[in-house]
Amino acid sequence: MIEGAISVSCTRIRGHRWETVERTVIEETPLAVYVNGRELATLMCTPIAVDDLVMGFLTGEGIIGKPEEVALLRVCLDEGLVNVRLVRPEVELPQRRILTSGCSGGVTFDDLSGAHEPIVSSLRVSSARIVELMNLMQRSGPLHGRVWGLHTSALSDGETLLAVAQDVGRHNTIDKVWGECLRRGVDTEGKLLLSTGRISSEMLNKAAKMRVVLVASRTSPTSLSVPLAEAWGITLIGYVRGQRMDVYTHSERLELALPPEQRDRG
């Protein structure tokens, strides 16, 4: 049994041939998060690194500011529950839920009405390095090569991957990365955030709260995420595939990697 995946029976058709086979599919389960005895939200997720997912989610929604504000976090996967007790019992929980465009129906309490301070960074990174890091991310994670239908995200310092997370929901992967960084004391400010999923407004909002300077994806940003990235000082890159990519905002941070035969010219 692979953690985060289950085996199901299906009928495989190949031309005129039919056969019954066992296939491994990524696991998806509802997870009800209770904070100080009150239900906050139900997250549809892959049940691995659940503690990191919840810590990242609580931080991203502004319910906690640092891990030390959590007195207890107990995961009960058999019951589909996570019980969180905060150090400050009087914390007021948000009421207005917003369904996001995330896979599996994401939820947030942030309507993007609050502006983020623009990120100022001297970061310069080559386009070739972005490609290398993206390829490295896609080869990483416990479910790589064992199951399809999952998303992966990673935090990088431009040299190596600092945290990698996988989930059925693309927004969940960012919460898991953030939660792992909080647990390990990894500073996310000024770093690079990589993802296999579409970069929508709520995902870019998480990136801005993490103070990452560059967000790159194998797929597209949305119409709302592009102006937000421009205003918040984030370099936004989509369609990183092979040696190709589209840079939507703040392209000044990208350095073009010249072929070896051209590097010594001039």
N, C-alpha and C positions, 0 to 999 in steps of 0.2 A: 504494500500500500504506500502510495506517495502522499506525503503531507500536502494538503491543498488541492488534491485531485481525487477523483473517484473513477471506477471502472463501470462502464455501461455497455449493454448489448445493443447492437444495431445491425441493420441489413445493409450490406455493402453491394453496390451494383457496379459492375465493370463490363460495359457492353451488354451482352445478353446473359451474363453470368450473375447469379445472386448467391450470396452466402451470408451466414450469420457470424459476426465477429465481435470481439470485445474491444472497446475503444476507451482511452483515458481522456477524461474531460476535466476542465478546471472546476473546482468547487465554488459554488456561490451559496451564501447563506445569510439570512437576516440576523443582525446583531443589535439588540436593544441596549442602549447606553443610558444608565441611570446615574444621576449626579446628586449626591446628598439625598437619596431616596426618591427623587423625582425623575420621571422619564424625560430625557433630553431629545433623543432622536433614535431612529432605527437605521443602521447602515447596512446596505447590501455589500458584502465583501467576500473575499477569499480568506478563510480562517487560518492564516499564518501571520506571525508578527502582529497579533491583535493589540497587544499592549502598546506597541509603537504607533499603530493606527489611531488608537484612542487618544494618546498623548498629543500626537500631531494635530488631530481634529480639535481637541479642546484648546490648544494653543492658537490654531488658525482662526477659531471662532471668538477668540478674546476672552474665553472663560477662565483660563489661567495664563500667567505670564512667564512662569518658570516651573520646572518639574517639582521643586520643593513645595509648591502649593497643593500638591496631591498627597494626602495622608494615606490613602489606600486605593489600589486599583486591582480588582479581582475579576478575572476572566472565567466565565462558566460556559464553555462552548456547548456542552450537552444541553443546556437550557437556553442557549442563544442570548446570554446576558453578559453585560459588563457593569459591575458596580464600582462607582468612583465616589470616594469620600474626600472632600476638600478640607484643607486646614481651617479655612474660614467658612463656617456653616451658613453664614448670612449672605453668601454670594447669590445675587439675583440672576436667574437663568433667562436667556432670551426666549421670547414667545413666538415671534413671527418667523416661520420657516419659509425658505425659498427653494423650490425644486430647481436643481441645476441641470445643465445639459450633459452631465457626466454619465458614463456608462452605468447601468443598473439603477439609474435614478438617484443622483446625488442630492444632498441637502446641505444648505448653508443658512446662516442667520445674518449674513453680511450682504447688504444691498449695494455695495460699492459706493455708497454716498460719501464715505470718508476718503479724503485724498491722502496719498502717500507722498512723503518727501522724495523728490527725484534722487535717484542713486547716482552718485559721482564716483567714478573709478578710473584708474589709470590702466586697467586691464587691457592687454593686447594678446590675442590668441590667433594662431594660424587656422585657416580653413581646413587644412590637412589634419590638424590636431583634433578639431571638432569631429571630423569623420572617424578618426581613430578611436576617440572616446565613445562615440555612438556605437561603433562596432563592438568595442569592449563591453559596453553595457548590455548589448543584446546577447552576448555570450555568457553573461553573468546571471546570478540568481539561482536559487535551488530548483526551480521548475524549468530551467532552460533545457530544451531538447527533450523534455519528458511529457509536455502537454501543450496544446495549442489554445488560442482564445484568451491569452492573458496580456496585460500591459506591464511594462517595466519602466521605472524611473530611477535616476541616479543623481547624486551630488558629486561634483568634481572640483578640484582645485586647479584644473587645467593640466595636471600631470597624471593624476591617478583618480580612481573612483573611491570616494570616501564612504559612500553608503549606497546600497542598491535595494530596491523593493519591487515586489511583484504582486499583482492583484487583478481580479476581473474588472475592477473599476480604475480608470486612469487617474481620477482625482484621489482615490484611496492610496495609490502608490506614492503620491507626493506627501500625503499625511504620514505614511509609514516612514518615508525617508526623513521627514522632519522629526518625527518621534524618535527614531533611532539616533539622530544627531543630538537631540536633547538628552537622551539617556546616556550617550557616550561623551557628552561635553564637546561636540564638534561645532565650531562656529560656522554658520551658514552664510554670513555676510561676505559679499564680494566673490562668491563662488559661482559655479556654473550648474544649471539644472537641466538634465537631459530627460527626454521622455519619448515613448513610442506613440503616445496618444495625441489627439487633437488638443491644441492650446486654446482653451476658451477663457472667458473673462474670469470665472471663479478660480481657474488654475493659475492664471497670471496674478490674480489677487493674492493667492497663497505665496507665489514666488516673491512678490513685492514685500509681503510681511516677513519673509525669510531674508530679505535684502540681498537676494542673488542678483548678479549683474547681467547674466546671460541665460536665456532659455532657448533650448533647441529641441526640435521634434522631427520625427520621421514624416509627420503629416502636416496638416495645415493649421494656421491660427484662424480664429474667427474674426468677423468684422469689428467686434467690440474690443478684442484683445489688442489689435494693432494700435489704435490711438491711445489706449491705456499704457501700452509698453513705451510709446513715444513720450507720453507725459511723465511717466515714472522713471525714465532713464534706463530702461531695460533693453538690451539687445535681443531682438526676437528673430529666431531663425526657424524656417520650416522646410519640409521636404529634403532632409539630409539623407540622401540616398546615393551610394557610390561616391563619386567625387563632386556631386552636385548639391546645391542648397540654395534657398531663397532667403535673403536677409531683408527683413521688413523694416526694422528700426535700428538706429544707432550702429550703422555699419562701420563707423570709424574704429571700432574695437577689433575688427577682423583684419588680419594680414593675409594677403594672397600668397599661398605657397607656390613658388616657382619650380618648374621641373629642374632636375639636377643639371641639365645641359645649359640652363639659362642663368644659374645662380652666380657664376663667376664673370658674367658679361658686364661691361660698362665700367 
